[in-house]
Amino acid sequence: MRAPTSDLTIEDTATYYELRTIGRPGPDQKVTENVLSGFQVREEIRSELAAGTGEVEQTNPAEIVIRWADDTQRCTYSKLC
């Protein structure tokens, strides 16, 4: 589902953990981790939606997932308590 950022529950002042995987599973897959503010998460998602490269899904208020159409990237943002 392609959700605009206004449809997502993101607390701009909250802290989020970002887990990004690039490439298919295996020895060449790259995994990065980062800690971002909710504002930064919203900007990252807005950028991805503008580029039309990913689909955004939020199944609960504490987690947002972006999947790329070619299935080569996945990014999960999890709100930290």
Biopython code that builds the backbone (N, CA, C, O; Angstrom):
import numpy as np
from Bio.PDB.StructureBuilder import StructureBuilder

atoms = [
    (1, "MET", "N", (0.842, -1.178, 0.000)),
    (1, "MET", "CA", (0.000, 0.000, 0.000)),
    (1, "MET", "C", (0.887, 1.242, 0.000)),
    (1, "MET", "O", (1.870, 1.305, 0.739)),
    (2, "ARG", "N", (0.562, 2.171, -0.780)),
    (2, "ARG", "CA", (1.330, 3.405, -0.888)),
    (2, "ARG", "C", (0.639, 4.477, -0.047)),
    (2, "ARG", "O", (-0.347, 5.075, -0.479)),
    (3, "ALA", "N", (1.157, 4.713, 1.143)),
    (3, "ALA", "CA", (0.526, 5.659, 2.066)),
    (3, "ALA", "C", (1.246, 7.000, 2.027)),
    (3, "ALA", "O", (2.474, 7.048, 2.108)),
    (4, "PRO", "N", (0.482, 8.100, 1.901)),
    (4, "PRO", "CA", (1.145, 9.396, 2.028)),
    (4, "PRO", "C", (1.598, 9.571, 3.477)),
    (4, "PRO", "O", (1.037, 8.951, 4.380)),
    (5, "THR", "N", (2.600, 10.403, 3.702)),
    (5, "THR", "CA", (3.126, 10.542, 5.061)),
    (5, "THR", "C", (2.075, 11.051, 6.037)),
    (5, "THR", "O", (2.171, 10.775, 7.233)),
    (6, "SER", "N", (1.084, 11.780, 5.562)),
    (6, "SER", "CA", (0.033, 12.263, 6.466)),
    (6, "SER", "C", (-0.825, 11.113, 6.996)),
    (6, "SER", "O", (-1.473, 11.261, 8.031)),
    (7, "ASP", "N", (-0.839, 9.973, 6.305)),
    (7, "ASP", "CA", (-1.599, 8.805, 6.751)),
    (7, "ASP", "C", (-0.800, 7.941, 7.719)),
    (7, "ASP", "O", (-1.338, 6.981, 8.271)),
    (8, "LEU", "N", (0.462, 8.260, 7.934)),
    (8, "LEU", "CA", (1.311, 7.471, 8.812)),
    (8, "LEU", "C", (1.350, 8.082, 10.206)),
    (8, "LEU", "O", (1.280, 9.301, 10.365)),
    (9, "THR", "N", (1.461, 7.224, 11.206)),
    (9, "THR", "CA", (1.608, 7.682, 12.580)),
    (9, "THR", "C", (3.093, 7.761, 12.887)),
    (9, "THR", "O", (3.741, 6.748, 13.151)),
    (10, "ILE", "N", (3.627, 8.988, 12.849)),
    (10, "ILE", "CA", (5.041, 9.225, 13.135)),
    (10, "ILE", "C", (5.113, 10.384, 14.121)),
    (10, "ILE", "O", (4.586, 11.464, 13.856)),
    (11, "GLU", "N", (5.764, 10.160, 15.252)),
    (11, "GLU", "CA", (5.962, 11.232, 16.221)),
    (11, "GLU", "C", (7.276, 11.927, 15.884)),
    (11, "GLU", "O", (8.344, 11.328, 15.997)),
    (12, "ASP", "N", (7.201, 13.170, 15.476)),
    (12, "ASP", "CA", (8.385, 13.893, 15.024)),
    (12, "ASP", "C", (9.487, 13.978, 16.079)),
    (12, "ASP", "O", (10.667, 14.009, 15.729)),
    (13, "THR", "N", (9.128, 14.017, 17.353)),
    (13, "THR", "CA", (10.132, 14.143, 18.409)),
    (13, "THR", "C", (10.558, 12.799, 18.997)),
    (13, "THR", "O", (11.448, 12.756, 19.846)),
    (14, "ALA", "N", (9.943, 11.713, 18.564)),
    (14, "ALA", "CA", (10.307, 10.384, 19.066)),
    (14, "ALA", "C", (11.589, 9.901, 18.385)),
    (14, "ALA", "O", (12.016, 10.455, 17.372)),
    (15, "THR", "N", (12.185, 8.874, 18.952)),
    (15, "THR", "CA", (13.394, 8.285, 18.395)),
    (15, "THR", "C", (13.022, 6.971, 17.702)),
    (15, "THR", "O", (12.249, 6.174, 18.232)),
    (16, "TYR", "N", (13.585, 6.761, 16.512)),
    (16, "TYR", "CA", (13.305, 5.564, 15.719)),
    (16, "TYR", "C", (14.611, 4.854, 15.356)),
    (16, "TYR", "O", (15.642, 5.485, 15.126)),
    (17, "TYR", "N", (14.534, 3.540, 15.312)),
    (17, "TYR", "CA", (15.652, 2.697, 14.888)),
    (17, "TYR", "C", (15.414, 2.347, 13.428)),
    (17, "TYR", "O", (14.332, 1.881, 13.071)),
    (18, "GLU", "N", (16.409, 2.565, 12.583)),
    (18, "GLU", "CA", (16.311, 2.249, 11.162)),
    (18, "GLU", "C", (17.164, 1.016, 10.861)),
    (18, "GLU", "O", (18.347, 0.977, 11.199)),
    (19, "LEU", "N", (16.568, 0.021, 10.231)),
    (19, "LEU", "CA", (17.283, -1.156, 9.751)),
    (19, "LEU", "C", (17.049, -1.235, 8.249)),
    (19, "LEU", "O", (15.919, -1.431, 7.801)),
    (20, "ARG", "N", (18.114, -1.083, 7.473)),
    (20, "ARG", "CA", (18.009, -1.071, 6.012)),
    (20, "ARG", "C", (18.840, -2.218, 5.445)),
    (20, "ARG", "O", (20.008, -2.384, 5.795)),
    (21, "THR", "N", (18.224, -3.004, 4.566)),
    (21, "THR", "CA", (18.949, -4.055, 3.861)),
    (21, "THR", "C", (18.938, -3.731, 2.375)),
    (21, "THR", "O", (17.911, -3.357, 1.808)),
    (22, "ILE", "N", (20.099, -3.882, 1.761)),
    (22, "ILE", "CA", (20.253, -3.610, 0.339)),
    (22, "ILE", "C", (20.824, -4.859, -0.314)),
    (22, "ILE", "O", (21.863, -5.370, 0.105)),
    (23, "GLY", "N", (20.145, -5.343, -1.335)),
    (23, "GLY", "CA", (20.574, -6.545, -2.033)),
    (23, "GLY", "C", (19.802, -7.762, -1.552)),
    (23, "GLY", "O", (19.093, -7.712, -0.547)),
    (24, "ARG", "N", (19.948, -8.813, -2.260)),
    (24, "ARG", "CA", (19.278, -10.065, -1.912)),
    (24, "ARG", "C", (20.053, -10.759, -0.803)),
    (24, "ARG", "O", (21.254, -10.531, -0.662)),
    (25, "PRO", "N", (19.394, -11.600, -0.013)),
    (25, "PRO", "CA", (20.094, -12.318, 1.060)),
    (25, "PRO", "C", (21.312, -13.067, 0.522)),
    (25, "PRO", "O", (21.254, -13.710, -0.525)),
    (26, "GLY", "N", (22.397, -12.969, 1.253)),
    (26, "GLY", "CA", (23.626, -13.621, 0.836)),
    (26, "GLY", "C", (24.830, -12.793, 1.238)),
    (26, "GLY", "O", (24.698, -11.794, 1.944)),
    (27, "PRO", "N", (26.003, -13.209, 0.788)),
    (27, "PRO", "CA", (27.231, -12.541, 1.215)),
    (27, "PRO", "C", (27.372, -11.101, 0.703)),
    (27, "PRO", "O", (28.123, -10.322, 1.289)),
    (28, "ASP", "N", (26.682, -10.736, -0.352)),
    (28, "ASP", "CA", (26.785, -9.382, -0.906)),
    (28, "ASP", "C", (25.744, -8.414, -0.327)),
    (28, "ASP", "O", (25.755, -7.224, -0.644)),
    (29, "GLN", "N", (24.850, -8.929, 0.520)),
    (29, "GLN", "CA", (23.816, -8.076, 1.087)),
    (29, "GLN", "C", (24.441, -7.106, 2.094)),
    (29, "GLN", "O", (25.274, -7.491, 2.914)),
    (30, "LYS", "N", (24.025, -5.855, 2.014)),
    (30, "LYS", "CA", (24.516, -4.826, 2.921)),
    (30, "LYS", "C", (23.404, -4.477, 3.914)),
    (30, "LYS", "O", (22.255, -4.262, 3.527)),
    (31, "VAL", "N", (23.761, -4.427, 5.182)),
    (31, "VAL", "CA", (22.807, -4.088, 6.233)),
    (31, "VAL", "C", (23.336, -2.868, 6.981)),
    (31, "VAL", "O", (24.484, -2.854, 7.427)),
    (32, "THR", "N", (22.499, -1.853, 7.115)),
    (32, "THR", "CA", (22.884, -0.668, 7.882)),
    (32, "THR", "C", (21.862, -0.418, 8.976)),
    (32, "THR", "O", (20.679, -0.727, 8.830)),
    (33, "GLU", "N", (22.339, 0.145, 10.070)),
    (33, "GLU", "CA", (21.484, 0.491, 11.193)),
    (33, "GLU", "C", (21.733, 1.954, 11.537)),
    (33, "GLU", "O", (22.844, 2.460, 11.378)),
    (34, "ASN", "N", (20.698, 2.622, 12.006)),
    (34, "ASN", "CA", (20.817, 4.029, 12.326)),
    (34, "ASN", "C", (19.747, 4.393, 13.348)),
    (34, "ASN", "O", (18.751, 3.683, 13.488)),
    (35, "VAL", "N", (19.948, 5.477, 14.047)),
    (35, "VAL", "CA", (18.946, 6.017, 14.965)),
    (35, "VAL", "C", (18.591, 7.408, 14.452)),
    (35, "VAL", "O", (19.465, 8.248, 14.236)),
    (36, "LEU", "N", (17.288, 7.637, 14.259)),
    (36, "LEU", "CA", (16.803, 8.887, 13.673)),
    (36, "LEU", "C", (15.660, 9.453, 14.504)),
    (36, "LEU", "O", (15.011, 8.734, 15.265)),
    (37, "SER", "N", (15.429, 10.736, 14.349)),
    (37, "SER", "CA", (14.241, 11.343, 14.951)),
    (37, "SER", "C", (13.043, 11.038, 14.055)),
    (37, "SER", "O", (13.201, 10.680, 12.888)),
    (38, "GLY", "N", (11.859, 11.182, 14.610)),
    (38, "GLY", "CA", (10.654, 10.992, 13.811)),
    (38, "GLY", "C", (10.593, 11.949, 12.638)),
    (38, "GLY", "O", (10.125, 11.586, 11.559)),
    (39, "PHE", "N", (11.064, 13.175, 12.844)),
    (39, "PHE", "CA", (11.099, 14.154, 11.760)),
    (39, "PHE", "C", (11.967, 13.638, 10.612)),
    (39, "PHE", "O", (11.581, 13.738, 9.448)),
    (40, "GLN", "N", (13.146, 13.084, 10.940)),
    (40, "GLN", "CA", (14.036, 12.549, 9.911)),
    (40, "GLN", "C", (13.397, 11.359, 9.194)),
    (40, "GLN", "O", (13.538, 11.215, 7.980)),
    (41, "VAL", "N", (12.699, 10.513, 9.941)),
    (41, "VAL", "CA", (12.004, 9.367, 9.337)),
    (41, "VAL", "C", (10.964, 9.864, 8.341)),
    (41, "VAL", "O", (10.877, 9.359, 7.222)),
    (42, "ARG", "N", (10.178, 10.853, 8.748)),
    (42, "ARG", "CA", (9.145, 11.407, 7.859)),
    (42, "ARG", "C", (9.777, 11.949, 6.568)),
    (42, "ARG", "O", (9.238, 11.736, 5.482)),
    (43, "GLU", "N", (10.907, 12.644, 6.679)),
    (43, "GLU", "CA", (11.591, 13.188, 5.507)),
    (43, "GLU", "C", (12.131, 12.074, 4.610)),
    (43, "GLU", "O", (12.044, 12.168, 3.385)),
    (44, "GLU", "N", (12.684, 11.029, 5.206)),
    (44, "GLU", "CA", (13.182, 9.882, 4.430)),
    (44, "GLU", "C", (12.036, 9.240, 3.640)),
    (44, "GLU", "O", (12.180, 8.943, 2.455)),
    (45, "ILE", "N", (10.913, 9.034, 4.304)),
    (45, "ILE", "CA", (9.757, 8.402, 3.652)),
    (45, "ILE", "C", (9.208, 9.320, 2.561)),
    (45, "ILE", "O", (8.867, 8.859, 1.472)),
    (46, "ARG", "N", (9.124, 10.589, 2.846)),
    (46, "ARG", "CA", (8.635, 11.562, 1.843)),
    (46, "ARG", "C", (9.520, 11.515, 0.595)),
    (46, "ARG", "O", (9.024, 11.564, -0.531)),
    (47, "SER", "N", (10.809, 11.422, 0.803)),
    (47, "SER", "CA", (11.763, 11.360, -0.308)),
    (47, "SER", "C", (11.552, 10.091, -1.142)),
    (47, "SER", "O", (11.553, 10.146, -2.371)),
    (48, "GLU", "N", (11.373, 8.965, -0.477)),
    (48, "GLU", "CA", (11.137, 7.705, -1.190)),
    (48, "GLU", "C", (9.836, 7.737, -1.978)),
    (48, "GLU", "O", (9.777, 7.249, -3.107)),
    (49, "LEU", "N", (8.797, 8.309, -1.386)),
    (49, "LEU", "CA", (7.516, 8.411, -2.091)),
    (49, "LEU", "C", (7.618, 9.337, -3.299)),
    (49, "LEU", "O", (7.037, 9.062, -4.349)),
    (50, "ALA", "N", (8.352, 10.425, -3.149)),
    (50, "ALA", "CA", (8.526, 11.359, -4.264)),
    (50, "ALA", "C", (9.278, 10.707, -5.420)),
    (50, "ALA", "O", (8.985, 10.971, -6.586)),
    (51, "ALA", "N", (10.242, 9.860, -5.095)),
    (51, "ALA", "CA", (11.016, 9.163, -6.124)),
    (51, "ALA", "C", (10.219, 8.022, -6.739)),
    (51, "ALA", "O", (10.556, 7.535, -7.818)),
    (52, "GLY", "N", (9.166, 7.598, -6.055)),
    (52, "GLY", "CA", (8.332, 6.513, -6.571)),
    (52, "GLY", "C", (9.014, 5.159, -6.551)),
    (52, "GLY", "O", (8.659, 4.268, -7.322)),
    (53, "THR", "N", (9.995, 5.001, -5.670)),
    (53, "THR", "CA", (10.768, 3.761, -5.661)),
    (53, "THR", "C", (10.291, 2.730, -4.662)),
    (53, "THR", "O", (10.613, 1.550, -4.798)),
    (54, "GLY", "N", (9.533, 3.142, -3.666)),
    (54, "GLY", "CA", (9.153, 2.189, -2.631)),
    (54, "GLY", "C", (7.692, 2.257, -2.266)),
    (54, "GLY", "O", (7.006, 3.238, -2.554)),
    (55, "GLU", "N", (7.224, 1.203, -1.626)),
    (55, "GLU", "CA", (5.877, 1.156, -1.089)),
    (55, "GLU", "C", (5.987, 1.182, 0.425)),
    (55, "GLU", "O", (6.813, 0.478, 1.006)),
    (56, "VAL", "N", (5.161, 1.986, 1.058)),
    (56, "VAL", "CA", (5.213, 2.166, 2.501)),
    (56, "VAL", "C", (4.031, 1.459, 3.133)),
    (56, "VAL", "O", (2.908, 1.519, 2.633)),
    (57, "GLU", "N", (4.307, 0.782, 4.252)),
    (57, "GLU", "CA", (3.263, 0.071, 4.975)),
    (57, "GLU", "C", (3.460, 0.297, 6.464)),
    (57, "GLU", "O", (4.580, 0.226, 6.969)),
    (58, "GLN", "N", (2.371, 0.569, 7.162)),
    (58, "GLN", "CA", (2.414, 0.690, 8.616)),
    (58, "GLN", "C", (1.294, -0.158, 9.184)),
    (58, "GLN", "O", (0.115, 0.160, 9.027)),
    (59, "THR", "N", (1.674, -1.247, 9.850)),
    (59, "THR", "CA", (0.670, -2.146, 10.413)),
    (59, "THR", "C", (0.359, -1.829, 11.865)),
    (59, "THR", "O", (-0.669, -2.255, 12.391)),
    (60, "ASN", "N", (1.254, -1.075, 12.520)),
    (60, "ASN", "CA", (0.992, -0.614, 13.878)),
    (60, "ASN", "C", (1.738, 0.708, 14.072)),
    (60, "ASN", "O", (2.642, 1.020, 13.298)),
    (61, "PRO", "N", (1.377, 1.479, 15.083)),
    (61, "PRO", "CA", (1.983, 2.809, 15.247)),
    (61, "PRO", "C", (3.494, 2.801, 15.498)),
    (61, "PRO", "O", (4.146, 3.831, 15.327)),
    (62, "ALA", "N", (4.051, 1.679, 15.892)),
    (62, "ALA", "CA", (5.469, 1.636, 16.261)),
    (62, "ALA", "C", (6.385, 1.139, 15.150)),
    (62, "ALA", "O", (7.599, 1.085, 15.346)),
    (63, "GLU", "N", (5.839, 0.772, 13.983)),
    (63, "GLU", "CA", (6.700, 0.232, 12.931)),
    (63, "GLU", "C", (6.219, 0.641, 11.545)),
    (63, "GLU", "O", (5.031, 0.576, 11.232)),
    (64, "ILE", "N", (7.177, 1.065, 10.727)),
    (64, "ILE", "CA", (6.907, 1.453, 9.338)),
    (64, "ILE", "C", (7.900, 0.707, 8.459)),
    (64, "ILE", "O", (9.090, 0.650, 8.769)),
    (65, "VAL", "N", (7.410, 0.135, 7.364)),
    (65, "VAL", "CA", (8.262, -0.634, 6.460)),
    (65, "VAL", "C", (8.172, -0.051, 5.056)),
    (65, "VAL", "O", (7.083, 0.248, 4.566)),
    (66, "ILE", "N", (9.327, 0.108, 4.413)),
    (66, "ILE", "CA", (9.384, 0.496, 3.002)),
    (66, "ILE", "C", (9.966, -0.688, 2.246)),
    (66, "ILE", "O", (11.020, -1.208, 2.612)),
    (67, "ARG", "N", (9.280, -1.113, 1.193)),
    (67, "ARG", "CA", (9.775, -2.180, 0.318)),
    (67, "ARG", "C", (9.913, -1.608, -1.085)),
    (67, "ARG", "O", (9.027, -0.908, -1.574)),
    (68, "TRP", "N", (11.019, -1.912, -1.715)),
    (68, "TRP", "CA", (11.231, -1.446, -3.079)),
    (68, "TRP", "C", (10.597, -2.427, -4.050)),
    (68, "TRP", "O", (10.576, -3.633, -3.804)),
    (69, "ALA", "N", (10.085, -1.908, -5.145)),
    (69, "ALA", "CA", (9.351, -2.721, -6.123)),
    (69, "ALA", "C", (10.190, -3.871, -6.673)),
    (69, "ALA", "O", (9.665, -4.955, -6.923)),
    (70, "ASP", "N", (11.481, -3.644, -6.862)),
    (70, "ASP", "CA", (12.326, -4.707, -7.406)),
    (70, "ASP", "C", (12.846, -5.652, -6.322)),
    (70, "ASP", "O", (13.645, -6.548, -6.595)),
    (71, "ASP", "N", (12.378, -5.437, -5.082)),
    (71, "ASP", "CA", (12.702, -6.308, -3.948)),
    (71, "ASP", "C", (14.197, -6.336, -3.621)),
    (71, "ASP", "O", (14.684, -7.317, -3.059)),
    (72, "THR", "N", (14.925, -5.280, -3.963)),
    (72, "THR", "CA", (16.352, -5.249, -3.658)),
    (72, "THR", "C", (16.659, -4.469, -2.385)),
    (72, "THR", "O", (17.778, -4.524, -1.876)),
    (73, "GLN", "N", (15.665, -3.740, -1.868)),
    (73, "GLN", "CA", (15.869, -2.995, -0.636)),
    (73, "GLN", "C", (14.649, -3.118, 0.247)),
    (73, "GLN", "O", (13.520, -3.288, -0.215)),
    (74, "ARG", "N", (14.918, -3.025, 1.534)),
    (74, "ARG", "CA", (13.842, -3.001, 2.525)),
    (74, "ARG", "C", (14.344, -2.151, 3.683)),
    (74, "ARG", "O", (15.498, -2.265, 4.098)),
    (75, "CYS", "N", (13.476, -1.312, 4.190)),
    (75, "CYS", "CA", (13.846, -0.449, 5.300)),
    (75, "CYS", "C", (12.727, -0.498, 6.340)),
    (75, "CYS", "O", (11.556, -0.306, 6.014)),
    (76, "THR", "N", (13.098, -0.754, 7.587)),
    (76, "THR", "CA", (12.137, -0.797, 8.671)),
    (76, "THR", "C", (12.499, 0.275, 9.689)),
    (76, "THR", "O", (13.649, 0.379, 10.113)),
    (77, "TYR", "N", (11.503, 1.071, 10.076)),
    (77, "TYR", "CA", (11.666, 2.070, 11.110)),
    (77, "TYR", "C", (10.845, 1.617, 12.308)),
    (77, "TYR", "O", (9.632, 1.438, 12.199)),
    (78, "SER", "N", (11.498, 1.432, 13.446)),
    (78, "SER", "CA", (10.814, 1.001, 14.665)),
    (78, "SER", "C", (10.970, 2.081, 15.726)),
    (78, "SER", "O", (12.077, 2.529, 16.025)),
    (79, "LYS", "N", (9.850, 2.482, 16.279)),
    (79, "LYS", "CA", (9.872, 3.515, 17.315)),
    (79, "LYS", "C", (10.465, 2.933, 18.593)),
    (79, "LYS", "O", (10.078, 1.850, 19.033)),
    (80, "LEU", "N", (11.405, 3.662, 19.180)),
    (80, "LEU", "CA", (12.014, 3.239, 20.430)),
    (80, "LEU", "C", (11.245, 3.848, 21.594)),
    (80, "LEU", "O", (10.833, 5.006, 21.539)),
    (81, "CYS", "N", (11.059, 3.072, 22.628)),
    (81, "CYS", "CA", (10.319, 3.563, 23.809)),
    (81, "CYS", "C", (11.203, 4.390, 24.706)),
    (81, "CYS", "O", (10.748, 4.880, 25.740)),
]
sb = StructureBuilder()
sb.init_structure("model")
sb.init_model(0)
sb.init_chain("A")
sb.init_seg("    ")
for serial, (resi, resn, name, xyz) in enumerate(atoms, 1):
    if name == "N":
        sb.init_residue(resn, " ", resi, " ")
    sb.init_atom(name, np.array(xyz, "f"), 0.0, 1.0, " ", f" {name:<3s}", serial, name[0])
structure = sb.get_structure()
